[in-house]
Amino acid sequence: MDADDQWTADEFQAWIDGNMSSNADLKRWILWAARLLKGLPVEPQDLLREAVMRILAGDRKLSRTVPIDVNVFGTMRSIASSWHKRRKRKPEISLEELVKSDEGDAQDPLELLVVPEGAEAVSPEQELAFKQEMNAILELFSDREEAQLVIIGRAEGLKGAALAEAAGVDGGELASVLRLIARRMAGYRRDA
């Protein structure tokens, strides 16, 4: 991959400042990391941190053919897939050994296409369409961070107490936020 075909470290740092600075953005990335780590004794923040560190260190390249966030998600998916494979081959491996054993591996370009067991394969077009729709919906609630967190939590399949906890609200506030979301989404769908 030519240097012109890659996002630079400065562009990536600017993207981090703009896309991982708010609580809602960080929660969304952590929820996505948690989804990729199902079954592994790893904190989602550790996967996100590992992906960012590998990109900043130059171990993972960011292709300009797709947006940076798709590259970051692909990097997290690649790392998680590698960890799942190692854990399957050696269940007793510790977290430190798991992370360390993966650091020296050369990136397999096809590993980005690996979907964790039990998950449905999603095409890049579907993933991009989902991301664009999710961003449009989150923008609709840019004035209400708790609503953004509820939407992200619901997208990850959370309900009830787990959803309230992820959004940082209590049961009464959750009901209020859900009513707000229903009202705005009704208008959003009419406009679409």
C-alpha positions as CSV (number, residue, x, y, z in Angstrom):
1,M,0.0,0.0,0.0
2,D,1.5,3.4,-1.0
3,A,1.8,6.1,1.5
4,D,-0.7,8.2,-0.5
5,D,-3.3,5.4,-0.1
6,Q,-3.1,5.6,3.7
7,W,-4.4,7.9,6.4
8,T,-1.6,9.7,8.1
9,A,-0.9,9.6,11.9
10,D,-1.9,13.3,12.1
11,E,-5.2,12.7,10.3
12,F,-5.8,9.7,12.6
13,Q,-5.0,11.8,15.7
14,A,-7.4,14.5,14.5
15,W,-10.1,11.8,13.9
16,I,-9.6,10.6,17.5
17,D,-10.0,14.1,18.8
18,G,-13.2,14.5,16.9
19,N,-14.7,11.0,17.2
20,M,-13.6,9.6,20.6
21,S,-13.7,12.7,22.8
22,S,-17.3,12.7,24.0
23,N,-18.7,10.2,26.4
24,A,-21.3,9.1,23.9
25,D,-18.7,8.4,21.2
26,L,-16.5,6.5,23.6
27,K,-19.4,4.4,24.9
28,R,-20.3,3.5,21.3
29,W,-16.8,2.3,20.6
30,I,-16.7,0.4,23.9
31,L,-20.0,-1.3,23.2
32,W,-18.7,-2.3,19.7
33,A,-15.5,-3.7,21.3
34,A,-17.6,-5.6,23.9
35,R,-19.6,-7.2,21.1
36,L,-16.4,-8.4,19.4
37,L,-15.0,-9.8,22.7
38,K,-17.9,-12.0,23.6
39,G,-16.5,-15.0,25.6
40,L,-13.0,-13.5,26.2
41,P,-12.0,-12.2,29.7
42,V,-10.9,-8.9,28.3
43,E,-12.3,-5.5,29.0
44,P,-13.6,-3.7,25.9
45,Q,-11.5,-0.6,26.7
46,D,-8.4,-2.8,26.4
47,L,-9.4,-3.9,22.9
48,L,-10.1,-0.3,21.8
49,R,-6.8,0.9,23.4
50,E,-4.9,-2.0,21.7
51,A,-6.3,-1.1,18.3
52,V,-5.5,2.6,18.7
53,M,-2.0,1.9,19.9
54,R,-1.3,-0.5,17.0
55,I,-2.5,2.1,14.6
56,L,-0.4,4.9,16.2
57,A,2.6,2.6,16.3
58,G,2.2,2.0,12.6
59,D,1.6,-1.8,13.1
60,R,-1.8,-1.4,11.4
61,K,-2.3,0.7,8.3
62,L,-5.4,2.8,7.5
63,S,-6.6,2.5,4.0
64,R,-8.0,5.7,2.4
65,T,-10.4,3.6,0.4
66,V,-12.7,3.5,3.5
67,P,-13.4,6.0,6.3
68,I,-11.1,5.9,9.4
69,D,-13.8,4.6,11.6
70,V,-14.3,1.5,9.4
71,N,-10.5,1.0,9.5
72,V,-10.6,1.2,13.4
73,F,-13.5,-1.2,13.6
74,G,-11.7,-3.6,11.2
75,T,-8.6,-3.4,13.3
76,M,-10.5,-4.2,16.5
77,R,-12.3,-7.1,14.7
78,S,-9.0,-8.4,13.5
79,I,-7.4,-8.3,16.9
80,A,-10.4,-9.8,18.6
81,S,-10.6,-12.6,16.0
82,S,-6.9,-13.4,16.5
83,W,-7.5,-13.5,20.3
84,H,-10.5,-15.7,19.9
85,K,-8.5,-18.1,17.7
86,R,-5.6,-18.2,20.2
87,R,-8.0,-18.7,23.1
88,K,-9.7,-21.6,21.3
89,R,-6.4,-23.4,20.6
90,K,-5.0,-22.7,24.2
91,P,-7.9,-22.1,26.7
92,E,-5.6,-21.6,29.6
93,I,-3.7,-18.7,28.1
94,S,-3.6,-15.6,30.3
95,L,-4.7,-12.2,29.1
96,E,-1.1,-10.9,29.1
97,E,0.1,-13.8,27.0
98,L,-2.9,-13.5,24.7
99,V,-2.1,-9.8,23.9
100,K,1.7,-10.3,23.8
101,S,1.4,-13.4,21.5
102,D,-0.6,-11.3,19.0
103,E,1.7,-8.3,18.9
104,G,4.4,-9.7,16.7
105,D,2.1,-11.3,14.1
106,A,2.1,-9.9,10.6
107,Q,-1.4,-8.7,9.6
108,D,-3.2,-11.1,7.3
109,P,-5.3,-8.9,5.0
110,L,-8.0,-11.6,4.9
111,E,-8.3,-11.7,8.7
112,L,-10.3,-8.4,8.5
113,L,-13.0,-10.5,6.8
114,V,-13.3,-13.0,9.6
115,V,-16.5,-12.9,11.5
116,P,-16.6,-14.2,15.1
117,E,-18.3,-17.6,15.5
118,G,-22.1,-17.4,15.6
119,A,-22.2,-13.9,14.0
120,E,-23.8,-13.3,10.6
121,A,-21.4,-12.0,7.9
122,V,-22.2,-8.4,6.9
123,S,-21.0,-7.0,3.6
124,P,-18.9,-3.8,3.7
125,E,-21.8,-2.0,1.9
126,Q,-24.2,-3.1,4.7
127,E,-21.8,-2.1,7.4
128,L,-21.2,1.3,5.8
129,A,-25.0,1.9,5.3
130,F,-25.6,1.0,9.0
131,K,-22.8,3.4,10.1
132,Q,-24.2,6.2,8.0
133,E,-27.8,5.6,9.2
134,M,-26.5,5.4,12.8
135,N,-24.6,8.6,12.5
136,A,-27.7,10.4,11.0
137,I,-29.8,9.1,13.9
138,L,-27.2,10.1,16.5
139,E,-26.9,13.5,14.9
140,L,-30.7,13.9,15.4
141,F,-30.0,13.6,19.1
142,S,-26.9,15.7,19.3
143,D,-28.4,17.8,22.0
144,R,-29.3,14.8,24.2
145,E,-26.3,12.6,25.1
146,E,-28.4,10.2,27.2
147,A,-30.6,9.6,24.1
148,Q,-27.5,8.8,22.0
149,L,-26.3,6.3,24.6
150,V,-29.7,4.7,24.7
151,I,-29.7,4.4,20.9
152,I,-26.2,2.9,20.9
153,G,-27.2,0.5,23.7
154,R,-30.4,-0.6,21.8
155,A,-28.3,-1.2,18.7
156,E,-26.2,-3.6,20.7
157,G,-29.2,-5.4,21.9
158,L,-29.4,-4.0,25.5
159,K,-32.8,-3.7,27.2
160,G,-34.1,-2.8,30.6
161,A,-31.7,-2.4,33.5
162,A,-28.7,-3.1,31.3
163,L,-29.7,-0.4,28.9
164,A,-30.3,2.1,31.7
165,E,-26.9,1.3,33.2
166,A,-25.1,1.7,29.8
167,A,-26.8,5.0,29.3
168,G,-26.2,6.2,32.8
169,V,-29.8,6.8,33.6
170,D,-32.4,5.3,36.1
171,G,-35.6,3.5,35.1
172,G,-37.8,6.6,35.1
173,E,-35.3,8.6,33.0
174,L,-35.0,5.7,30.6
175,A,-38.7,5.7,30.0
176,S,-38.6,9.5,29.4
177,V,-35.7,9.1,27.0
178,L,-37.4,6.3,25.1
179,R,-40.5,8.5,24.6
180,L,-38.3,11.3,23.3
181,I,-36.6,8.9,20.9
182,A,-40.0,7.6,19.7
183,R,-41.3,11.2,19.0
184,R,-38.2,12.3,17.1
185,M,-37.8,9.1,15.2
186,A,-41.4,9.3,14.0
187,G,-40.5,12.7,12.5
188,Y,-37.2,11.4,11.2
189,R,-39.0,8.5,9.3
190,R,-41.6,10.9,7.8
191,D,-38.8,13.1,6.5
192,A,-36.8,10.3,5.1
